[in-house]
């Protein structure tokens, strides 16, 4: 019974580790994908204003509208601007672009709801793991998390290798899996949205998301190692 309790406790620690990883991932997405300043730095680097034939102020206005919409602070993307790509001052986004952004909005919402639930599950899992087997809990939890993140790192390395070899293919695969329609297949010659967030933008944001995510995982691993080191010193002192 005692062995089963320890095994169950370790399993719950693994669940907590996975949930915390998902929390970190979605938080990384939020820090970049819903960050107006991040968007504007990207636009400046890619020369978005020149590409679509608009002023910097117009690009900033459109970007702010997009970010507010994805955050839920704006109800629609009905806005007009003078953009050479659209021919004259008219609606910035076509109906197809607006419908695609509805899908993107709900994808973000689902992700953040999942993140919040993962945080709750992680907390409950750790509490349950502690009460199942209080003895050596810190050591057991730290080891379980380190093993879990070690496996994750191996899987992530394979994914990164695949993506780096052919980002375009990975880009299309992600969209085909994430969306049930083809409204994400936009034309750069007529659609503003694809010029605001071109493929190169996604490659950059994917890299930055992974860097933030990795930093969070490394921090947790450092805390786990410190917990193991402290426990080892306590055990040695007891001898």
C-alpha positions, 0 to 999 in steps of 0.5 A: 500500500505504501509503494502504491501511494508513492507511485501514485504520488509520483504520477500526480507530480508528472501530471503537475509537470505536464500541466505547468509546461502547458501553462508556461507555453500559453503564457509565452504565446500571450507574452508575444502574440498579444503584445502590441509592441512585439507586433510593431517591432516586427512591422518595423523590421519587415517594412510592413508599412511600405509593403501594404502602402500605408503610414506607420500610424495606420499600421499601428492603428490596425495592429492595435485593433487586431490585438484588442480583438484577440484580447476580447477588448474589441467586438469586431474588426470593422475599420477603414484606412487608406492603404495602397494595397486595398486601392483606396480608403475602404475596409481594411479587412475583407470578409474572409480575413474577418472570418479567419480572425474569428477562428483565431480568436476562439483558438486563443480563447480555448488555449487560455481556458485550457491554461487556466484549467491546467494551473488548477489541475497542477495545484490539485495534483501537487496537493494530492501527491503530497497527502498521498505520500508526505515522506520525501515528497520534495525529492520525489516531486523534483525527480518526477518533474526532472524526468518529465521535462527531460522526456519533453526536451527530447520530444521538443528537440525532434519537433524543432529539428523537423520545423527548422528543416522546412518551416513552410511545411510545418506552417501549413501543417499547423494551420491545416490541423488548427482550422477546419476551413481554408480561410487562412489561405490568403493572397498577399496581393489583396489581403492586408492580414497576411502582410501584417503577419507573413510566414517570416513573422510566424517563424520569428514568433515561434522562436521567441515563444520557444525561448520564453517557454524554455526559460520557464522550464529551465527555472523549474528544473533549477528549483528541482535540482536545488530541492534535491541538493537541499534534501541530500544535505539534510539526509547527510546531516542526519547520518 
